[in-house]
Amino acid sequence: MLTAEFSTDVSEAAPNGIRLSPNPASEVLMVHLPDGASSTFALLTIDGRQLQVPATRRSDGFQLEVRSLAPGAYLLRTEEGMAWFIKQ
């Protein structure tokens, strides 16, 4: 028996209050941080390699341009914790 999983475009906050949308993302990823959170972040591949993408600071977090990333799963690490997203 085969099982297929289809991700939905649901923005759900991680336990640390970080919210990523849309997830999965194709061109831009919005990172919403809890009030008072630092805007320092690292974008990581699943195997731990750090990547650089253009980022724009916003009042509630930042916007990442992820269009250049290969499709797959990625981690976003901030001082508040980690959250993951899928790049389509």
KOLROGU-316151 format. One record per atom (N, C-alpha, C): residue in three letters; chain; atom name; x, y, z. Coordinates in steps of 0.001 Angstrom, whole numbers. Layout:
BEGIN
<node><res>ALA</res><chain>A</chain><atom>CA</atom><X>X</X><Y>Y</Y><Z>Z</Z></node>
...
This chain:
BEGIN
<node><res>MET</res><chain>A</chain><atom>N</atom><X>838</X><Y>-1174</Y><Z>0</Z></node>
<node><res>MET</res><chain>A</chain><atom>CA</atom><X>0</X><Y>0</Y><Z>0</Z></node>
<node><res>MET</res><chain>A</chain><atom>C</atom><X>889</X><Y>1245</Y><Z>0</Z></node>
<node><res>LEU</res><chain>A</chain><atom>N</atom><X>591</X><Y>2183</Y><Z>-853</Z></node>
<node><res>LEU</res><chain>A</chain><atom>CA</atom><X>1327</X><Y>3434</Y><Z>-921</Z></node>
<node><res>LEU</res><chain>A</chain><atom>C</atom><X>512</X><Y>4541</Y><Z>-270</Z></node>
<node><res>THR</res><chain>A</chain><atom>N</atom><X>1212</X><Y>5439</Y><Z>392</Z></node>
<node><res>THR</res><chain>A</chain><atom>CA</atom><X>563</X><Y>6583</Y><Z>1018</Z></node>
<node><res>THR</res><chain>A</chain><atom>C</atom><X>1182</X><Y>7842</Y><Z>445</Z></node>
<node><res>ALA</res><chain>A</chain><atom>N</atom><X>358</X><Y>8785</Y><Z>60</Z></node>
<node><res>ALA</res><chain>A</chain><atom>CA</atom><X>850</X><Y>10063</Y><Z>-450</Z></node>
<node><res>ALA</res><chain>A</chain><atom>C</atom><X>490</X><Y>11156</Y><Z>536</Z></node>
<node><res>GLU</res><chain>A</chain><atom>N</atom><X>1446</X><Y>12054</Y><Z>775</Z></node>
<node><res>GLU</res><chain>A</chain><atom>CA</atom><X>1194</X><Y>13180</Y><Z>1659</Z></node>
<node><res>GLU</res><chain>A</chain><atom>C</atom><X>1239</X><Y>14451</Y><Z>830</Z></node>
<node><res>PHE</res><chain>A</chain><atom>N</atom><X>255</X><Y>15295</Y><Z>997</Z></node>
<node><res>PHE</res><chain>A</chain><atom>CA</atom><X>201</X><Y>16560</Y><Z>290</Z></node>
<node><res>PHE</res><chain>A</chain><atom>C</atom><X>201</X><Y>17682</Y><Z>1313</Z></node>
<node><res>SER</res><chain>A</chain><atom>N</atom><X>1221</X><Y>18531</Y><Z>1243</Z></node>
<node><res>SER</res><chain>A</chain><atom>CA</atom><X>1304</X><Y>19648</Y><Z>2169</Z></node>
<node><res>SER</res><chain>A</chain><atom>C</atom><X>264</X><Y>20696</Y><Z>1812</Z></node>
<node><res>THR</res><chain>A</chain><atom>N</atom><X>-205</X><Y>21403</Y><Z>2817</Z></node>
<node><res>THR</res><chain>A</chain><atom>CA</atom><X>-1137</X><Y>22489</Y><Z>2594</Z></node>
<node><res>THR</res><chain>A</chain><atom>C</atom><X>-444</X><Y>23798</Y><Z>2899</Z></node>
<node><res>ASP</res><chain>A</chain><atom>N</atom><X>-1004</X><Y>24871</Y><Z>2429</Z></node>
<node><res>ASP</res><chain>A</chain><atom>CA</atom><X>-440</X><Y>26190</Y><Z>2661</Z></node>
<node><res>ASP</res><chain>A</chain><atom>C</atom><X>-1013</X><Y>26736</Y><Z>3963</Z></node>
<node><res>VAL</res><chain>A</chain><atom>N</atom><X>-592</X><Y>26166</Y><Z>5063</Z></node>
<node><res>VAL</res><chain>A</chain><atom>CA</atom><X>-1080</X><Y>26578</Y><Z>6370</Z></node>
<node><res>VAL</res><chain>A</chain><atom>C</atom><X>69</X><Y>27200</Y><Z>7133</Z></node>
<node><res>SER</res><chain>A</chain><atom>N</atom><X>-150</X><Y>28389</Y><Z>7654</Z></node>
<node><res>SER</res><chain>A</chain><atom>CA</atom><X>863</X><Y>29048</Y><Z>8459</Z></node>
<node><res>SER</res><chain>A</chain><atom>C</atom><X>606</X><Y>28691</Y><Z>9912</Z></node>
<node><res>GLU</res><chain>A</chain><atom>N</atom><X>1481</X><Y>27869</Y><Z>10459</Z></node>
<node><res>GLU</res><chain>A</chain><atom>CA</atom><X>1315</X><Y>27416</Y><Z>11839</Z></node>
<node><res>GLU</res><chain>A</chain><atom>C</atom><X>2527</X><Y>27860</Y><Z>12638</Z></node>
<node><res>ALA</res><chain>A</chain><atom>N</atom><X>2296</X><Y>28413</Y><Z>13811</Z></node>
<node><res>ALA</res><chain>A</chain><atom>CA</atom><X>3400</X><Y>28872</Y><Z>14646</Z></node>
<node><res>ALA</res><chain>A</chain><atom>C</atom><X>4085</X><Y>27686</Y><Z>15294</Z></node>
<node><res>ALA</res><chain>A</chain><atom>N</atom><X>5411</X><Y>27721</Y><Z>15318</Z></node>
<node><res>ALA</res><chain>A</chain><atom>CA</atom><X>6186</X><Y>26721</Y><Z>16045</Z></node>
<node><res>ALA</res><chain>A</chain><atom>C</atom><X>5997</X><Y>26992</Y><Z>17532</Z></node>
<node><res>PRO</res><chain>A</chain><atom>N</atom><X>6325</X><Y>26027</Y><Z>18399</Z></node>
<node><res>PRO</res><chain>A</chain><atom>CA</atom><X>6161</X><Y>26232</Y><Z>19841</Z></node>
<node><res>PRO</res><chain>A</chain><atom>C</atom><X>6893</X><Y>27466</Y><Z>20366</Z></node>
<node><res>ASN</res><chain>A</chain><atom>N</atom><X>7941</X><Y>27916</Y><Z>19667</Z></node>
<node><res>ASN</res><chain>A</chain><atom>CA</atom><X>8703</X><Y>29085</Y><Z>20100</Z></node>
<node><res>ASN</res><chain>A</chain><atom>C</atom><X>8121</X><Y>30398</Y><Z>19576</Z></node>
<node><res>GLY</res><chain>A</chain><atom>N</atom><X>6979</X><Y>30345</Y><Z>18880</Z></node>
<node><res>GLY</res><chain>A</chain><atom>CA</atom><X>6318</X><Y>31548</Y><Z>18386</Z></node>
<node><res>GLY</res><chain>A</chain><atom>C</atom><X>6733</X><Y>31986</Y><Z>16994</Z></node>
<node><res>ILE</res><chain>A</chain><atom>N</atom><X>7678</X><Y>31304</Y><Z>16373</Z></node>
<node><res>ILE</res><chain>A</chain><atom>CA</atom><X>8092</X><Y>31641</Y><Z>15007</Z></node>
<node><res>ILE</res><chain>A</chain><atom>C</atom><X>7028</X><Y>31116</Y><Z>14046</Z></node>
<node><res>ARG</res><chain>A</chain><atom>N</atom><X>6598</X><Y>31960</Y><Z>13107</Z></node>
<node><res>ARG</res><chain>A</chain><atom>CA</atom><X>5592</X><Y>31549</Y><Z>12127</Z></node>
<node><res>ARG</res><chain>A</chain><atom>C</atom><X>6147</X><Y>31807</Y><Z>10736</Z></node>
<node><res>LEU</res><chain>A</chain><atom>N</atom><X>6122</X><Y>30797</Y><Z>9875</Z></node>
<node><res>LEU</res><chain>A</chain><atom>CA</atom><X>6609</X><Y>30900</Y><Z>8507</Z></node>
<node><res>LEU</res><chain>A</chain><atom>C</atom><X>5440</X><Y>30767</Y><Z>7542</Z></node>
<node><res>SER</res><chain>A</chain><atom>N</atom><X>5378</X><Y>31661</Y><Z>6551</Z></node>
<node><res>SER</res><chain>A</chain><atom>CA</atom><X>4309</X><Y>31552</Y><Z>5559</Z></node>
<node><res>SER</res><chain>A</chain><atom>C</atom><X>4784</X><Y>32128</Y><Z>4225</Z></node>
<node><res>PRO</res><chain>A</chain><atom>N</atom><X>4338</X><Y>31618</Y><Z>3108</Z></node>
<node><res>PRO</res><chain>A</chain><atom>CA</atom><X>3597</X><Y>30364</Y><Z>3004</Z></node>
<node><res>PRO</res><chain>A</chain><atom>C</atom><X>4553</X><Y>29193</Y><Z>3212</Z></node>
<node><res>ASN</res><chain>A</chain><atom>N</atom><X>4027</X><Y>28098</Y><Z>3583</Z></node>
<node><res>ASN</res><chain>A</chain><atom>CA</atom><X>4827</X><Y>26890</Y><Z>3777</Z></node>
<node><res>ASN</res><chain>A</chain><atom>C</atom><X>4030</X><Y>25721</Y><Z>3235</Z></node>
<node><res>PRO</res><chain>A</chain><atom>N</atom><X>4368</X><Y>25217</Y><Z>2057</Z></node>
<node><res>PRO</res><chain>A</chain><atom>CA</atom><X>5615</X><Y>25389</Y><Z>1322</Z></node>
<node><res>PRO</res><chain>A</chain><atom>C</atom><X>5710</X><Y>26735</Y><Z>612</Z></node>
<node><res>ALA</res><chain>A</chain><atom>N</atom><X>6952</X><Y>27151</Y><Z>355</Z></node>
<node><res>ALA</res><chain>A</chain><atom>CA</atom><X>7227</X><Y>28433</Y><Z>-303</Z></node>
<node><res>ALA</res><chain>A</chain><atom>C</atom><X>7863</X><Y>28167</Y><Z>-1657</Z></node>
<node><res>SER</res><chain>A</chain><atom>N</atom><X>7630</X><Y>29080</Y><Z>-2596</Z></node>
<node><res>SER</res><chain>A</chain><atom>CA</atom><X>8262</X><Y>28934</Y><Z>-3902</Z></node>
<node><res>SER</res><chain>A</chain><atom>C</atom><X>9191</X><Y>30101</Y><Z>-4218</Z></node>
<node><res>GLU</res><chain>A</chain><atom>N</atom><X>8814</X><Y>31317</Y><Z>-3848</Z></node>
<node><res>GLU</res><chain>A</chain><atom>CA</atom><X>9642</X><Y>32474</Y><Z>-4169</Z></node>
<node><res>GLU</res><chain>A</chain><atom>C</atom><X>10051</X><Y>33275</Y><Z>-2937</Z></node>
<node><res>VAL</res><chain>A</chain><atom>N</atom><X>9091</X><Y>33525</Y><Z>-2046</Z></node>
<node><res>VAL</res><chain>A</chain><atom>CA</atom><X>9350</X><Y>34349</Y><Z>-870</Z></node>
<node><res>VAL</res><chain>A</chain><atom>C</atom><X>8800</X><Y>33652</Y><Z>358</Z></node>
<node><res>LEU</res><chain>A</chain><atom>N</atom><X>9528</X><Y>33765</Y><Z>1474</Z></node>
<node><res>LEU</res><chain>A</chain><atom>CA</atom><X>9090</X><Y>33199</Y><Z>2740</Z></node>
<node><res>LEU</res><chain>A</chain><atom>C</atom><X>9006</X><Y>34331</Y><Z>3751</Z></node>
<node><res>MET</res><chain>A</chain><atom>N</atom><X>7851</X><Y>34491</Y><Z>4361</Z></node>
<node><res>MET</res><chain>A</chain><atom>CA</atom><X>7658</X><Y>35497</Y><Z>5406</Z></node>
<node><res>MET</res><chain>A</chain><atom>C</atom><X>7947</X><Y>34846</Y><Z>6751</Z></node>
<node><res>VAL</res><chain>A</chain><atom>N</atom><X>8803</X><Y>35470</Y><Z>7528</Z></node>
<node><res>VAL</res><chain>A</chain><atom>CA</atom><X>9162</X><Y>34973</Y><Z>8856</Z></node>
<node><res>VAL</res><chain>A</chain><atom>C</atom><X>8582</X><Y>35944</Y><Z>9867</Z></node>
<node><res>HIS</res><chain>A</chain><atom>N</atom><X>7592</X><Y>35496</Y><Z>10619</Z></node>
<node><res>HIS</res><chain>A</chain><atom>CA</atom><X>6951</X><Y>36323</Y><Z>11641</Z></node>
<node><res>HIS</res><chain>A</chain><atom>C</atom><X>7508</X><Y>35894</Y><Z>12994</Z></node>
<node><res>LEU</res><chain>A</chain><atom>N</atom><X>8075</X><Y>36849</Y><Z>13726</Z></node>
<node><res>LEU</res><chain>A</chain><atom>CA</atom><X>8697</X><Y>36562</Y><Z>15009</Z></node>
<node><res>LEU</res><chain>A</chain><atom>C</atom><X>7837</X><Y>37083</Y><Z>16160</Z></node>
<node><res>PRO</res><chain>A</chain><atom>N</atom><X>7938</X><Y>36464</Y><Z>17335</Z></node>
<node><res>PRO</res><chain>A</chain><atom>CA</atom><X>7199</X><Y>36970</Y><Z>18479</Z></node>
<node><res>PRO</res><chain>A</chain><atom>C</atom><X>7701</X><Y>38361</Y><Z>18871</Z></node>
<node><res>ASP</res><chain>A</chain><atom>N</atom><X>6876</X><Y>39142</Y><Z>19547</Z></node>
<node><res>ASP</res><chain>A</chain><atom>CA</atom><X>7263</X><Y>40485</Y><Z>19988</Z></node>
<node><res>ASP</res><chain>A</chain><atom>C</atom><X>8554</X><Y>40439</Y><Z>20787</Z></node>
<node><res>GLY</res><chain>A</chain><atom>N</atom><X>9460</X><Y>41366</Y><Z>20508</Z></node>
<node><res>GLY</res><chain>A</chain><atom>CA</atom><X>10715</X><Y>41466</Y><Z>21227</Z></node>
<node><res>GLY</res><chain>A</chain><atom>C</atom><X>11790</X><Y>40499</Y><Z>20776</Z></node>
<node><res>ALA</res><chain>A</chain><atom>N</atom><X>11519</X><Y>39707</Y><Z>19745</Z></node>
<node><res>ALA</res><chain>A</chain><atom>CA</atom><X>12488</X><Y>38714</Y><Z>19269</Z></node>
<node><res>ALA</res><chain>A</chain><atom>C</atom><X>13598</X><Y>39392</Y><Z>18473</Z></node>
<node><res>SER</res><chain>A</chain><atom>N</atom><X>14767</X><Y>38787</Y><Z>18481</Z></node>
<node><res>SER</res><chain>A</chain><atom>CA</atom><X>15901</X><Y>39261</Y><Z>17698</Z></node>
<node><res>SER</res><chain>A</chain><atom>C</atom><X>15679</X><Y>38906</Y><Z>16227</Z></node>
<node><res>SER</res><chain>A</chain><atom>N</atom><X>16241</X><Y>39701</Y><Z>15327</Z></node>
<node><res>SER</res><chain>A</chain><atom>CA</atom><X>16091</X><Y>39405</Y><Z>13897</Z></node>
<node><res>SER</res><chain>A</chain><atom>C</atom><X>17293</X><Y>38632</Y><Z>13361</Z></node>
<node><res>THR</res><chain>A</chain><atom>N</atom><X>18155</X><Y>38140</Y><Z>14223</Z></node>
<node><res>THR</res><chain>A</chain><atom>CA</atom><X>19295</X><Y>37338</Y><Z>13799</Z></node>
<node><res>THR</res><chain>A</chain><atom>C</atom><X>18812</X><Y>35935</Y><Z>13452</Z></node>
<node><res>PHE</res><chain>A</chain><atom>N</atom><X>19224</X><Y>35438</Y><Z>12287</Z></node>
<node><res>PHE</res><chain>A</chain><atom>CA</atom><X>18789</X><Y>34106</Y><Z>11877</Z></node>
<node><res>PHE</res><chain>A</chain><atom>C</atom><X>19869</X><Y>33426</Y><Z>11046</Z></node>
<node><res>ALA</res><chain>A</chain><atom>N</atom><X>19741</X><Y>32116</Y><Z>10920</Z></node>
<node><res>ALA</res><chain>A</chain><atom>CA</atom><X>20589</X><Y>31322</Y><Z>10025</Z></node>
<node><res>ALA</res><chain>A</chain><atom>C</atom><X>19671</X><Y>30397</Y><Z>9252</Z></node>
<node><res>LEU</res><chain>A</chain><atom>N</atom><X>19899</X><Y>30283</Y><Z>7961</Z></node>
<node><res>LEU</res><chain>A</chain><atom>CA</atom><X>19151</X><Y>29378</Y><Z>7103</Z></node>
<node><res>LEU</res><chain>A</chain><atom>C</atom><X>20034</X><Y>28157</Y><Z>6859</Z></node>
<node><res>LEU</res><chain>A</chain><atom>N</atom><X>19521</X><Y>26969</Y><Z>7175</Z></node>
<node><res>LEU</res><chain>A</chain><atom>CA</atom><X>20311</X><Y>25752</Y><Z>7107</Z></node>
<node><res>LEU</res><chain>A</chain><atom>C</atom><X>19649</X><Y>24694</Y><Z>6245</Z></node>
<node><res>THR</res><chain>A</chain><atom>N</atom><X>20488</X><Y>23909</Y><Z>5569</Z></node>
<node><res>THR</res><chain>A</chain><atom>CA</atom><X>19987</X><Y>22723</Y><Z>4895</Z></node>
<node><res>THR</res><chain>A</chain><atom>C</atom><X>19756</X><Y>21663</Y><Z>5969</Z></node>
<node><res>ILE</res><chain>A</chain><atom>N</atom><X>19076</X><Y>20596</Y><Z>5623</Z></node>
<node><res>ILE</res><chain>A</chain><atom>CA</atom><X>18803</X><Y>19530</Y><Z>6576</Z></node>
<node><res>ILE</res><chain>A</chain><atom>C</atom><X>20102</X><Y>18918</Y><Z>7112</Z></node>
<node><res>ASP</res><chain>A</chain><atom>N</atom><X>21169</X><Y>18902</Y><Z>6302</Z></node>
<node><res>ASP</res><chain>A</chain><atom>CA</atom><X>22438</X><Y>18338</Y><Z>6774</Z></node>
<node><res>ASP</res><chain>A</chain><atom>C</atom><X>23315</X><Y>19366</Y><Z>7490</Z></node>
<node><res>GLY</res><chain>A</chain><atom>N</atom><X>22776</X><Y>20563</Y><Z>7764</Z></node>
<node><res>GLY</res><chain>A</chain><atom>CA</atom><X>23465</X><Y>21541</Y><Z>8598</Z></node>
<node><res>GLY</res><chain>A</chain><atom>C</atom><X>24289</X><Y>22593</Y><Z>7893</Z></node>
<node><res>ARG</res><chain>A</chain><atom>N</atom><X>24327</X><Y>22578</Y><Z>6566</Z></node>
<node><res>ARG</res><chain>A</chain><atom>CA</atom><X>25076</X><Y>23610</Y><Z>5845</Z></node>
<node><res>ARG</res><chain>A</chain><atom>C</atom><X>24322</X><Y>24931</Y><Z>5900</Z></node>
<node><res>GLN</res><chain>A</chain><atom>N</atom><X>25048</X><Y>26017</Y><Z>6175</Z></node>
<node><res>GLN</res><chain>A</chain><atom>CA</atom><X>24420</X><Y>27336</Y><Z>6239</Z></node>
<node><res>GLN</res><chain>A</chain><atom>C</atom><X>24360</X><Y>27954</Y><Z>4852</Z></node>
<node><res>LEU</res><chain>A</chain><atom>N</atom><X>23223</X><Y>28568</Y><Z>4530</Z></node>
<node><res>LEU</res><chain>A</chain><atom>CA</atom><X>22996</X><Y>29197</Y><Z>3229</Z></node>
<node><res>LEU</res><chain>A</chain><atom>C</atom><X>22754</X><Y>30688</Y><Z>3401</Z></node>
<node><res>GLN</res><chain>A</chain><atom>N</atom><X>22979</X><Y>31424</Y><Z>2341</Z></node>
<node><res>GLN</res><chain>A</chain><atom>CA</atom><X>22699</X><Y>32858</Y><Z>2328</Z></node>
<node><res>GLN</res><chain>A</chain><atom>C</atom><X>21629</X><Y>33143</Y><Z>1272</Z></node>
<node><res>VAL</res><chain>A</chain><atom>N</atom><X>20611</X><Y>33891</Y><Z>1655</Z></node>
<node><res>VAL</res><chain>A</chain><atom>CA</atom><X>19586</X><Y>34353</Y><Z>719</Z></node>
<node><res>VAL</res><chain>A</chain><atom>C</atom><X>19304</X><Y>35817</Y><Z>1034</Z></node>
<node><res>PRO</res><chain>A</chain><atom>N</atom><X>18839</X><Y>36584</Y><Z>49</Z></node>
<node><res>PRO</res><chain>A</chain><atom>CA</atom><X>18479</X><Y>37976</Y><Z>320</Z></node>
<node><res>PRO</res><chain>A</chain><atom>C</atom><X>17351</X><Y>38046</Y><Z>1357</Z></node>
<node><res>ALA</res><chain>A</chain><atom>N</atom><X>17489</X><Y>38975</Y><Z>2299</Z></node>
<node><res>ALA</res><chain>A</chain><atom>CA</atom><X>16491</X><Y>39140</Y><Z>3358</Z></node>
<node><res>ALA</res><chain>A</chain><atom>C</atom><X>16166</X><Y>40617</Y><Z>3526</Z></node>
<node><res>THR</res><chain>A</chain><atom>N</atom><X>14894</X><Y>40887</Y><Z>3813</Z></node>
<node><res>THR</res><chain>A</chain><atom>CA</atom><X>14428</X><Y>42249</Y><Z>4059</Z></node>
<node><res>THR</res><chain>A</chain><atom>C</atom><X>13801</X><Y>42292</Y><Z>5446</Z></node>
<node><res>ARG</res><chain>A</chain><atom>N</atom><X>14246</X><Y>43212</Y><Z>6279</Z></node>
<node><res>ARG</res><chain>A</chain><atom>CA</atom><X>13705</X><Y>43368</Y><Z>7640</Z></node>
<node><res>ARG</res><chain>A</chain><atom>C</atom><X>12319</X><Y>43964</Y><Z>7559</Z></node>
<node><res>ARG</res><chain>A</chain><atom>N</atom><X>11409</X><Y>43435</Y><Z>8368</Z></node>
<node><res>ARG</res><chain>A</chain><atom>CA</atom><X>10039</X><Y>43948</Y><Z>8457</Z></node>
<node><res>ARG</res><chain>A</chain><atom>C</atom><X>9730</X><Y>44216</Y><Z>9919</Z></node>
<node><res>SER</res><chain>A</chain><atom>N</atom><X>8635</X><Y>44891</Y><Z>10180</Z></node>
<node><res>SER</res><chain>A</chain><atom>CA</atom><X>8299</X><Y>45235</Y><Z>11561</Z></node>
<node><res>SER</res><chain>A</chain><atom>C</atom><X>8023</X><Y>44005</Y><Z>12425</Z></node>
<node><res>ASP</res><chain>A</chain><atom>N</atom><X>7509</X><Y>42936</Y><Z>11828</Z></node>
<node><res>ASP</res><chain>A</chain><atom>CA</atom><X>7172</X><Y>41739</Y><Z>12612</Z></node>
<node><res>ASP</res><chain>A</chain><atom>C</atom><X>8086</X><Y>40552</Y><Z>12316</Z></node>
<node><res>GLY</res><chain>A</chain><atom>N</atom><X>9229</X><Y>40807</Y><Z>11657</Z></node>
<node><res>GLY</res><chain>A</chain><atom>CA</atom><X>10145</X><Y>39721</Y><Z>11311</Z></node>
<node><res>GLY</res><chain>A</chain><atom>C</atom><X>10940</X><Y>40092</Y><Z>10080</Z></node>
<node><res>PHE</res><chain>A</chain><atom>N</atom><X>10947</X><Y>39214</Y><Z>9094</Z></node>
<node><res>PHE</res><chain>A</chain><atom>CA</atom><X>11653</X><Y>39501</Y><Z>7859</Z></node>
<node><res>PHE</res><chain>A</chain><atom>C</atom><X>11121</X><Y>38653</Y><Z>6720</Z></node>
<node><res>GLN</res><chain>A</chain><atom>N</atom><X>11522</X><Y>39036</Y><Z>5510</Z></node>
<node><res>GLN</res><chain>A</chain><atom>CA</atom><X>11117</X><Y>38344</Y><Z>4290</Z></node>
<node><res>GLN</res><chain>A</chain><atom>C</atom><X>12368</X><Y>37769</Y><Z>3645</Z></node>
<node><res>LEU</res><chain>A</chain><atom>N</atom><X>12336</X><Y>36476</Y><Z>3338</Z></node>
<node><res>LEU</res><chain>A</chain><atom>CA</atom><X>13458</X><Y>35811</Y><Z>2689</Z></node>
<node><res>LEU</res><chain>A</chain><atom>C</atom><X>13116</X><Y>35507</Y><Z>1242</Z></node>
<node><res>GLU</res><chain>A</chain><atom>N</atom><X>14030</X><Y>35796</Y><Z>334</Z></node>
<node><res>GLU</res><chain>A</chain><atom>CA</atom><X>13846</X><Y>35436</Y><Z>-1070</Z></node>
<node><res>GLU</res><chain>A</chain><atom>C</atom><X>14436</X><Y>34038</Y><Z>-1254</Z></node>
<node><res>VAL</res><chain>A</chain><atom>N</atom><X>13569</X><Y>33041</Y><Z>-1384</Z></node>
<node><res>VAL</res><chain>A</chain><atom>CA</atom><X>14011</X><Y>31647</Y><Z>-1447</Z></node>
<node><res>VAL</res><chain>A</chain><atom>C</atom><X>13949</X><Y>31056</Y><Z>-2852</Z></node>
<node><res>ARG</res><chain>A</chain><atom>N</atom><X>13640</X><Y>31870</Y><Z>-3855</Z></node>
<node><res>ARG</res><chain>A</chain><atom>CA</atom><X>13472</X><Y>31352</Y><Z>-5221</Z></node>
<node><res>ARG</res><chain>A</chain><atom>C</atom><X>14722</X><Y>30652</Y><Z>-5739</Z></node>
<node><res>SER</res><chain>A</chain><atom>N</atom><X>15906</X><Y>31024</Y><Z>-5269</Z></node>
<node><res>SER</res><chain>A</chain><atom>CA</atom><X>17144</X><Y>30416</Y><Z>-5761</Z></node>
<node><res>SER</res><chain>A</chain><atom>C</atom><X>17473</X><Y>29083</Y><Z>-5082</Z></node>
<node><res>LEU</res><chain>A</chain><atom>N</atom><X>16751</X><Y>28721</Y><Z>-4041</Z></node>
<node><res>LEU</res><chain>A</chain><atom>CA</atom><X>17018</X><Y>27458</Y><Z>-3332</Z></node>
<node><res>LEU</res><chain>A</chain><atom>C</atom><X>16484</X><Y>26269</Y><Z>-4125</Z></node>
<node><res>ALA</res><chain>A</chain><atom>N</atom><X>17172</X><Y>25158</Y><Z>-4014</Z></node>
<node><res>ALA</res><chain>A</chain><atom>CA</atom><X>16692</X><Y>23917</Y><Z>-4620</Z></node>
<node><res>ALA</res><chain>A</chain><atom>C</atom><X>15483</X><Y>23420</Y><Z>-3839</Z></node>
<node><res>PRO</res><chain>A</chain><atom>N</atom><X>14548</X><Y>22747</Y><Z>-4493</Z></node>
<node><res>PRO</res><chain>A</chain><atom>CA</atom><X>13399</X><Y>22196</Y><Z>-3767</Z></node>
<node><res>PRO</res><chain>A</chain><atom>C</atom><X>13862</X><Y>21257</Y><Z>-2652</Z></node>
<node><res>GLY</res><chain>A</chain><atom>N</atom><X>13165</X><Y>21324</Y><Z>-1530</Z></node>
<node><res>GLY</res><chain>A</chain><atom>CA</atom><X>13504</X><Y>20462</Y><Z>-395</Z></node>
<node><res>GLY</res><chain>A</chain><atom>C</atom><X>13138</X><Y>21103</Y><Z>921</Z></node>
<node><res>ALA</res><chain>A</chain><atom>N</atom><X>13590</X><Y>20484</Y><Z>2006</Z></node>
<node><res>ALA</res><chain>A</chain><atom>CA</atom><X>13307</X><Y>20956</Y><Z>3360</Z></node>
<node><res>ALA</res><chain>A</chain><atom>C</atom><X>14489</X><Y>21771</Y><Z>3878</Z></node>
<node><res>TYR</res><chain>A</chain><atom>N</atom><X>14191</X><Y>22836</Y><Z>4619</Z></node>
<node><res>TYR</res><chain>A</chain><atom>CA</atom><X>15200</X><Y>23730</Y><Z>5181</Z></node>
<node><res>TYR</res><chain>A</chain><atom>C</atom><X>14821</X><Y>24087</Y><Z>6613</Z></node>
<node><res>LEU</res><chain>A</chain><atom>N</atom><X>15825</X><Y>24465</Y><Z>7396</Z></node>
<node><res>LEU</res><chain>A</chain><atom>CA</atom><X>15623</X><Y>24899</Y><Z>8774</Z></node>
<node><res>LEU</res><chain>A</chain><atom>C</atom><X>15963</X><Y>26371</Y><Z>8889</Z></node>
<node><res>LEU</res><chain>A</chain><atom>N</atom><X>15202</X><Y>27068</Y><Z>9706</Z></node>
<node><res>LEU</res><chain>A</chain><atom>CA</atom><X>15492</X><Y>28459</Y><Z>10015</Z></node>
<node><res>LEU</res><chain>A</chain><atom>C</atom><X>15778</X><Y>28516</Y><Z>11511</Z></node>
<node><res>ARG</res><chain>A</chain><atom>N</atom><X>16984</X><Y>28942</Y><Z>11873</Z></node>
<node><res>ARG</res><chain>A</chain><atom>CA</atom><X>17368</X><Y>29009</Y><Z>13285</Z></node>
<node><res>ARG</res><chain>A</chain><atom>C</atom><X>17446</X><Y>30468</Y><Z>13710</Z></node>
<node><res>THR</res><chain>A</chain><atom>N</atom><X>16760</X><Y>30813</Y><Z>14786</Z></node>
<node><res>THR</res><chain>A</chain><atom>CA</atom><X>16832</X><Y>32144</Y><Z>15380</Z></node>
<node><res>THR</res><chain>A</chain><atom>C</atom><X>17234</X><Y>31983</Y><Z>16838</Z></node>
<node><res>GLU</res><chain>A</chain><atom>N</atom><X>17421</X><Y>33089</Y><Z>17525</Z></node>
<node><res>GLU</res><chain>A</chain><atom>CA</atom><X>17735</X><Y>33025</Y><Z>18951</Z></node>
<node><res>GLU</res><chain>A</chain><atom>C</atom><X>16574</X><Y>32421</Y><Z>19738</Z></node>
<node><res>GLU</res><chain>A</chain><atom>N</atom><X>15370</X><Y>32505</Y><Z>19199</Z></node>
<node><res>GLU</res><chain>A</chain><atom>CA</atom><X>14187</X><Y>31965</Y><Z>19871</Z></node>
<node><res>GLU</res><chain>A</chain><atom>C</atom><X>14025</X><Y>30461</Y><Z>19665</Z></node>
<node><res>GLY</res><chain>A</chain><atom>N</atom><X>14646</X><Y>29915</Y><Z>18639</Z></node>
<node><res>GLY</res><chain>A</chain><atom>CA</atom><X>14520</X><Y>28485</Y><Z>18360</Z></node>
<node><res>GLY</res><chain>A</chain><atom>C</atom><X>14593</X><Y>28201</Y><Z>16880</Z></node>
<node><res>MET</res><chain>A</chain><atom>N</atom><X>14025</X><Y>27069</Y><Z>16475</Z></node>
<node><res>MET</res><chain>A</chain><atom>CA</atom><X>14089</X><Y>26647</Y><Z>15078</Z></node>
<node><res>MET</res><chain>A</chain><atom>C</atom><X>12685</X><Y>26402</Y><Z>14516</Z></node>
<node><res>ALA</res><chain>A</chain><atom>N</atom><X>12578</X><Y>26573</Y><Z>13209</Z></node>
<node><res>ALA</res><chain>A</chain><atom>CA</atom><X>11351</X><Y>26253</Y><Z>12473</Z></node>
<node><res>ALA</res><chain>A</chain><atom>C</atom><X>11796</X><Y>25710</Y><Z>11124</Z></node>
<node><res>TRP</res><chain>A</chain><atom>N</atom><X>10975</X><Y>24892</Y><Z>10503</Z></node>
<node><res>TRP</res><chain>A</chain><atom>CA</atom><X>11338</X><Y>24328</Y><Z>9204</Z></node>
<node><res>TRP</res><chain>A</chain><atom>C</atom><X>10315</X><Y>24740</Y><Z>8155</Z></node>
<node><res>PHE</res><chain>A</chain><atom>N</atom><X>10777</X><Y>24697</Y><Z>6899</Z></node>
<node><res>PHE</res><chain>A</chain><atom>CA</atom><X>9876</X><Y>24976</Y><Z>5781</Z></node>
<node><res>PHE</res><chain>A</chain><atom>C</atom><X>10291</X><Y>24148</Y><Z>4590</Z></node>
<node><res>ILE</res><chain>A</chain><atom>N</atom><X>9379</X><Y>24043</Y><Z>3656</Z></node>
<node><res>ILE</res><chain>A</chain><atom>CA</atom><X>9604</X><Y>23328</Y><Z>2411</Z></node>
<node><res>ILE</res><chain>A</chain><atom>C</atom><X>9694</X><Y>24336</Y><Z>1272</Z></node>
<node><res>LYS</res><chain>A</chain><atom>N</atom><X>10720</X><Y>24190</Y><Z>445</Z></node>
<node><res>LYS</res><chain>A</chain><atom>CA</atom><X>10855</X><Y>24999</Y><Z>-771</Z></node>
<node><res>LYS</res><chain>A</chain><atom>C</atom><X>10355</X><Y>24144</Y><Z>-1925</Z></node>
<node><res>GLN</res><chain>A</chain><atom>N</atom><X>9369</X><Y>24643</Y><Z>-2658</Z></node>
<node><res>GLN</res><chain>A</chain><atom>CA</atom><X>8824</X><Y>23909</Y><Z>-3802</Z></node>
<node><res>GLN</res><chain>A</chain><atom>C</atom><X>9675</X><Y>24109</Y><Z>-5021</Z></node>
